[in-house]
């Protein structure tokens, strides 16, 4: 059998494994399938290539440019995912496992692409938050901007998800504009390397944007500085070793870790035996114990149930596990494949023995024959379910993660007890609670959220659409405190911010407008000699302003609007009652009447570049408008964002001013405009 060479890609060149490279063995047959490793890689050259070529080219693009590249990449990988499935069988997973890894990774790239186009500007700078007025008259203001770090993102990934684990780091890094050096775990590096080759084959990203280390990182961590990021997934011991690198500490190199996690799932006291919640709980536990042979950072390690139902729960789980067929993952009847290696199996069994010192084995004594394989060659084991003898006295159960198909049932007395027990895991990626009782759910959140990166609640009302206890979603943060590593990944734009520097910028409104690529109130305006709604997206400039003629608001207007809309709130209709209110001088105009009049003042009615009004933001009513007051509008181009090849979004700063020059309302209007 010809062994796969797991090459590295450094400095624009593929480099073959060294003669003494490590053998990667099939988790199914135990036979060598690949070679990986090269101790002589020039890490300084790799970093320099990323910084000199990949970084500048990525930063030349806008967020939207990079987001569209990600969309095209996800589409391209989707056309070649079958190749990744085939390679993945030797890692021990079933087709269902591969789809979680490969399809899940591709889906994550799609989500980051979409969020980049919807939530980030078509610009090179991200404005974080609102402008802060730092002086009395507004001539000195401040804002926060985020810009890409000018170093490299080093991604050190775990073996269990060679595609998803890589892509969920690559997508936010590339969207931020930071080049990446990917280092997959050796045990499944042949799958990750194949995916990297596909990324490079797509030719979507510039040279130096993505590089690959197959094998050791060598001295790479000793070369990093404050512009670099290390993102790690793996064991707590390895994370501690890496983050303790003197150079990492000396230069305050950003280091985020996702590591060991004793995740828990809690069956609510309302979820009695035979209820939809009880059945759902059993189903989720079985899924988490057997998917990827339990080799998931989010798998359920501790199963909590009211003490009165632990025996029935153990019976239901044991029956379900008994229906799981373990064996060759290529066979259609197999529900669980192998662990990634025999070494990993030995580690899981050793840690299971520690748990067994505090719990009774319910099922999974190891005396089984995996289907279609030689049990002496592969890394197969039966799922093991334990029941704790004393949930409070247990130490290993709350402190040992057997990273495989192993879990323990523990009983609790009430919400306080359940929260205290799940918190003893010392910080986890996820805890789930299956309940239909909102009070119990709220109590668990208050008492345990601080120990978990994600809380997942499910019941009969949400189970039809819920994604599962063990499914990190790119929209939501993935990480956790303490034992789980103290970091965060994903979370939409939050994940992108890990690869950017937030900087406070102070200055005049004109300077801030130039820096932020957004018009800041107080900056110069340009009065137009024609209506801005007759100008296409490209013709409009930041600060372009229309000032309308005034309109008098009459008492008849107020009463007509009240009767027409049904909004007869007393402040508009009863002068005595309005004067008794500390906010009103008497009867006043409806706020929404003012918005309607404002639109009537600034809208250009003829067909033109403005295609649609898509909404408004940050509406504030600042001063009441009384009958016979007048209002006029200042409409200013505040921000422009390209959306597609046909139109872009214009955000207008809208200011309503009364006859005394006082502001009465302010908001941001959004329109879609043709180019």
N, C-alpha and C positions, 0 to 999 in steps of 0.2 A: 504493500500500500504506500503510495506517495504521500509524504507528510506535507501539510500546508505550511508554507513559510509565512509567519506573521511579521511582516516588514514594518519598519518605522518610516515616517515621512518627515524629514528634517531639511530645512533650507531649500525646499523645492525639489528634493530628491528622495526616491525610495531607497532604503538601506536594508539589506537582507540580514537575517539573524546571524549571530556569530557561530563558529563551529561548535562551541560548547553551550549553545542555547538550550534552555529548558524544554523538556518534552511536555506537551499537554496531552493528557490521556482522556479518552472518552469516558464519560460518567456511566455509560451504558455497558460497554464491553471491557473497559479497562485497558484498551489498546491505544498506543500513541496515535494521535491524529494531527498534531501540529508541532512546530518549533517556534519558540519565542525568546527574544532577548539578545541584547548587544550592549556590552559594557563600555564600548568605546565611542558612544555617541557624543558629539560636541554640543553640550547644552548651552554654552555661551553663544555659539553660532545660531542655535535654534531661537533663543530669546532675541538676539540681535535682528534676525531675519523677520521675526514677528513685529518688532518695534519699528524697524526701518521701512518695511514694505506693507505688512498687513494692517498695522495701526493707522498710518496716514491715509491709506486708501479707504479704509472703513470710515474714518472720520470725515472724509470729503463728502460722503453720502449724508443724506438726511435720515431721520428715523424712518420715514416712510419708504425711502429707497431701500433701506436694509430690511424693512418689514416685507416688502414685495419680493425681495430675494428669498426670504424665509418661506414665503408662500410657494414660490416656484420650487424650492428645495423639497418641501414636504410632498408636493405633487410628484416630483421626480423619484423620490425614495419610494413612494407608493407604487410606482411601476416596477420596482425591483425587489419588493419585500419578500417574494417567494424565495429568492436566493438566501436571504437572511434566515428564513424559517428553516431551510434545509441544513444550513450550518449549525443552527441552534440545537438540533436533536442531540448531538454529542455532548451538549452541556447538561443533559438530563431532563430537559423540559418537554412537556407535551405541546401539541399544536396550540392548544388554548393558552398555555404559558407563553409561547412565542408571540402570539397575537397581543397579549398584554404588553409584552416588551416592545415589539416592533411597531405594531399599530398604535400603541399608547404613546410611543416616542414621536411618531409622525404626527399624531393628533396634537401633541403638545406643541410642536413647531407651528402647526396651523393656528393654534390659539394665540401664541405669542405674536405671530404675524398679524392676526386680526386686532389684537389689543394695541399693537404698535401703530396701526393705521387709524384706530378709533380714539386712542387715549393719549398718544404722543403727537407732537406737532410735526409738520413737514419742515423741519428745521434741524439744526445741529445742537441746539441748546434746549433743555427742558426747564420750564419755569415751574418751580415748586412752591405753590401757595400764592397768596395775594401780596400785592405791594403794601409795604408798611410805611406810613407817613412818620418821619422822624423829626420833623420840625413843625412849628406852628403854622406857617403859611404854605407848606408843601414844597418848598424849593429844595429840600434835602430829604430823600426817601431811600428806601432799601427794599431789596427782594432777594430771594434765594434761587440760584440757578444750579442745574446739574449738568456736568459735562463728562464725556468718557475719560476714564483713566488712560494714561498714555504708555502703559506697560503691557503686560500680557496676563491672561487668565490661565492658570494652571489647574486643570481638572483631573483629579485623581479619583477614579471611579471604582465601584465595587463589582464583584463578579456576577451578582445575581440578575442584574438587568443591564447587559452590555450595550443595548441600543437606547432604551428609554433613559437609563441613568446618564448616558452621554448627551443625548439630545436635550434633556431637560436643563442641562447646564449650558450647552452650546447656544441654544436659542436666545436666552436673555443676554448672554455675553455678546453675541454678534449683533443683536438688536441695539445694545448699548453702544456698539462701535469699538469693541475691544477684541483683539485677536486671541486665539486659544491654542494652548498646547494640551493635547488630550493624552492621558496616561490610563489605559484600561487595566483592570486586574488581569494577571497573566492567565488564570484558569479559563477565562472565556474571551481572551483577547482576539481570537480568530474571528469572532462575530463582530466585535467593535471595529477591528481593522478593516473588515469588509465594508462596513458602513462608512467609515472615513474615506475609503477609496471611492465609494459612490458619490460622496459629497464633493470630492475633488474632480471626479469624472463630470459632474454637472457643470463645472466651470462657472458657477454662479458668483462665487466670492473671490476676492482678489488674492494674489499670491501672498502667503504668509498669514492669511486669516485663520487657517486651520492647519495644525501640525500634529503628528502622532508619535508618541514614544511607546514602543512595544518592549517592555522589560523595565529595568530600573530607571528612576529619575536621575541617578547619578548625583552630581553636585548642583542640580538646578535650583534647589531651594536656597542654596548659599549665594545665589546670584541675584535674587529678587530685591526690590526696593519698594518704596511707598506707592509707586504707581502700579504695582502688580497685585494680583489676587490669587489665593489658593482656595479652591473649593474641593472638599474631600468628602467621600462617602465610604464608610467601612467601620472597622472595629474601634472601640474606645481606646484601646492600647496603642493602635497605630496612629490614631488622631493625636493622642498625647505626645507621642514621639515626634510627629511632624510639626505640630504647633510649638513644640519646645525647641525647635531648631534655633540656635543663637541668632542667626541672621534674621529669621522671621521676627523674633522678639526685638532685636536691635533696631530694625527699620520699621517696626509697626506695620508689617505686611498684613493686609486683610486676610483673615483665615476664617472660613466658615465650614462647619462640620455637621454632617448627618451621620450618627453612629448608633451604637447599641441602643435598643429600646425595648423595655418590658411592657409592651402595650397591653391594655386591658379592655375587656368588654363586660358591661354590667347589665344583667337582666333586672328590669324594674320590679318592684314588689307588686305592681298591678298586673304583671304579665304571668298569669297563672298557667299551669299545665293545660294544654289544649287550646290556648288562646292564639290568635294570629301572631301576637308578639312573641310568644314562646316558640312557635314554629319558625318564625323569622330568625330568632336568635340562634337556634340550632343550625339553621341553614348557613348563616353568616360565619359561625365558628367553624363548621366543617369546611367551608370555602377557604377560610384563612389558614387553616391547619394544613391543607393539602395543595393549594395553588403554589407552584414553584417548589413543591415538596417542603413547604413551610419556610423557604429561604427568601423571606420578604422582610424588609425593615419595618413594615407596618403590620406584620402578622400578629394575631392574638396569642399572647403567651400566658396570660392569666384571665380566667373566666370566672366572673363573680355572679352569684345568684343568691336569693334569699335562702337562709339555712334550711328552711322547710322543704325546698324543692331541689336541693343539690343532688339527691339520689335519683330522682326522676330525670333530671337533666343529664346526669352521667349515663343513664340507661339510653336516653335518646341519642346522645352523641356517640356512644359505643355502637349502637345499631347503625347509625349513619356511616361511621368509619368502617364498619364491617362490610359495607357495600362498595367501598372504594377499592378498585383493582390497581395494584401497584405492579409496574413492569416496564417493558420496552415502550418508550413514549411514542414510537411510530405506530404502534398497534391501536386500532380504533377503540377497542374496549378498555384501554388503560386510562384510568382517571388521575393517576399520580406517577410521575417518573422518578428519577434518581436525584440524590444530592449531587453537587457539582464534582465531588471527588471522594475517593475512599478516605483521604485525610480529613475532609470535612465531616464525613460520616463518623469517624472515630471521635472527633471533637464533640459532635452532638451527643453521641452515646455516653461519653465521659461526663458531660454536663447533665444529661438525663439522670445519671447515677446520683449526682448531688441532689437533684430534685426528689429522687426516689427515697432519700433519707428522711424526707419530711412529708411524703405523700404516698398513697396507695396506688398501684398501677391498675387502671381500669381495663385498658386494652392496649395491644401492641407489644407483646412480649418478644418480638423478633423472630418467632418460629413461623416463618411464612415462606412461600415460594413465589418470587416475582414472576410475572407472566412473560414468557418468551425470551428469557435471558438466563445466563449463568449467574446465580446469586453470589458466587465466590469472586467474580470479576468486576461487576459493576458496583455502584455506590447506593444500593437500594436499602431502605429500611421501612418497616411498617409504622404508620402514625401511632404515636404514644399519647395516651390520655391518662392523667393522674388526678387524684382527688386529695386535697390537702387534709392532713390530720388535724391541724390547728392553724387557722389562717393568721392569727395574731402572733404565734410563736415562730412561724416560719421565717427563715433568713435566706436560704438559697432560692426559694421560690420567688421572693421579692428582689433577689439580687443576681440571679444567674439566667442568662439568656442562652438557651439551647437553640441555635439558629438552624432549625429544621422542623419537621412535623411533630412538635412536642408542645403540649399545653396542659395547664392544671386548673381544675375546678376548685374554687374557694367559696365558702359561705359567708354572708354578712347579715347583720341584725337589722340595721336601719340605714338611712341616708348618711348620717355622720360616720358610721362604721364603714360603709362602702367607700366613701370619699377618702377616709384615712387609709384604707387598705390600698386603693389604687395609687394614691400618692406615694406609697412606700417604694414604688418603682424608681423613685429618684429623678423623675423627668422622662417623658415619653413623647414619641411622635404623634400618637393618636390614642384616645380612649373613646369607646363607643358606649352608648346607653340606649337600650331598647325599652321604651316605655311610651305609654299614651297619657301619662299623668304630667301635665305641665308643671305642677308644683314640685314634683320629684326631679324633673329635668332642670328646673331653675336652681334648686338646692344643690344639685350635683355640679352645675356650672360655677356657682359662687364658691363652692368649697374645693373644687379640684382643677378649675381651668388654669390656674397658675402653674400647674405641674405638667401641662400638656400643650403640644403645639397645635393640636386640632381636637375638637370635641365633635363627635358624630352622633346625632340622635336619629333614631328611626322607629317607625311603628307602621301599623296597617295603612295609615293615611299617606305616607310618603314612600313606602317600600316599592311601589310600582315604578318609580322613577329614580330612586336613590342609587348611588353609584357603588356603595359598599364600604364597609369599614376600612379596608386596606387599599383604597384607591386614592392616592394623592392626585389632586386636580390642578392643572396649571393656573387656574383662576385664584386658588387659595394657597396660603403659605404652607410650606412643607418643612418641618423642622421641629425642634422642641428644646426645652431647657435641660440643664443638668446632664444626666446620663445620655440623653439623646443628642448632645453635642453643643447646645446653646446657639444654634444657627437657624437661618431661614433660607429656603429656596422657593422658587416658583412665586405664587402670589401675584401673578400678572405683572404690572409695572413695578411693584415692590421688588420683584426678583431682578429687574433690569437695574434698579438703583444700587444693587450690590457692586456693580461694575462702573459706577459713576461717582464723581466727587460733588458733594453739595457745597456750594460756596455762597456766602453772604456778599452781596454787591450793594454798595451805597453810592449815592451821587444825586445829581439833578435829574428831574424827569426826562430831559432830553437824552442824557447819557444812558439812563436805565432803559429807555426805549430802544436805543441802538444795540445795547448789550443783549437784552431779552428778546429782540426781534418782535416786540409787541408794543403798541402805543400805550404809554403810561399817562394817566391824567395829569395835566400840568405841562406836558411836553408841547412843543409847537404844533400848531394845526395849519393845514392849507385849505383855505376857503375855495371851493370849486366854482367855476363859472358855468357849470351844467350839473344836472341832477346826478348824484352818484349811482342811482339805480339804472342809469343809461350806459354806464361804463362796465366793461367786462372785467372778470377777475384779474387778469394780467394788468389792466390799465389802472386799477385802484392802487393807491399807495397808502401806507400807514400814516394816519394823521389827516387824511382827506376828510373834510367836514362840510356838512350842510347845516345851516341855521335857518329855521323856518320863520315865517311870520307868526305873530301871536294869535291866539284864539281866546275869546271870552267864554267862561263857563257860567251859564245862567242857572237860575233856580229851576226854570222849565226843563233844562237839560237834565238836571239831577232827578227831578220827579219823573220825567219820561223814562230815563234809564231804570229807575227803581221799579216802575210798574211793568216795563217791558221785560226785565230780567227776573222779577220777583224778589229782588234784593231790597227789601224795605226796612233794613236795619235802622234803628232809631236815630243814629247819628246823621243819617241822610234825610230823615222825615220829620223829626220832632226836635224843634229848636231848644225847648226848655230842657229836655232830657240830654241833648248833646252838650249844652252848656254846663250841665252838672258833671260831665265827664272831664277829668283833668287833661285829656289829650285834645279836646276840640273847643274852638271858640264859639261854636254854634253849629248849625247845619253845614255839612261839608260834602264835597263831591266824592263819589265812589272811587276807590283806587283804580278799579278796572275800567271805569268811565274815562279816567285820565289816560290809561294805556290805549284805549280805543281812539280817543281824540288825538293822541300822539301819532298813532299809525296814520290817521287821516291827514295829519300835517306833513309827514315825511314820505308817505308812499307815492311812488310814481305809477300811475295806473296802467300805462301802456305795456304791451308785451316787450320784453327786453332781456338782458342778461340774468336778471334775478328770476330764478326758477321756482323757489319755494322759501317760505319762512319755516324753519324747523324747530323753533323754540326760543326760550329766553332763560337767562341765568341771573342769579344774584339780584333779584328785584328787591328794591328798598323804597318804601314810601317815607319821605323825610320830613315833609311839612304839609299840614292840611291845606286844601284849596277850598275857599269859601265861595258862595255865589257872587258873581261879578268879578272874581279874580280872572286873570288871563294866564295862559301858559304858552310857551314856545319850546321847541325841541332843538337840541344840538345833537346831530348824528355823525359819529366819527368812526372811521375805519380803525379798528383796534388790532385785529389779527387776521391772518390769511393762512389757510391750510389747503393744499391740493388734496383732492379726494380720489380722482381717477382721471382718465384721459379727456373727459368731457366737461367736468365742473369741479369747483373747489368751494370750500366753506369760508365765508366771511363772517367775522364776529365784530359787531358794531357796538361801540359805547354810546348809549342813549341817555341823554340828560334832559330832564324837564325842568324848566325855569319859570318862575312866576314874574309878575309885573315889577316886583322889587329887586329882581336879580337873584332871588333865593332859590336854591335847589328844592324841588318838591318830590322828585322821584329820580331813580337811577337804575339802569339795568343793562344787561348784555343781550343783544339780539343776534340770532344766528340765521343766516340765509345761505342758500346754495346758488352759486353764480356760474354761468357759463364763462369760458375763457374768452 
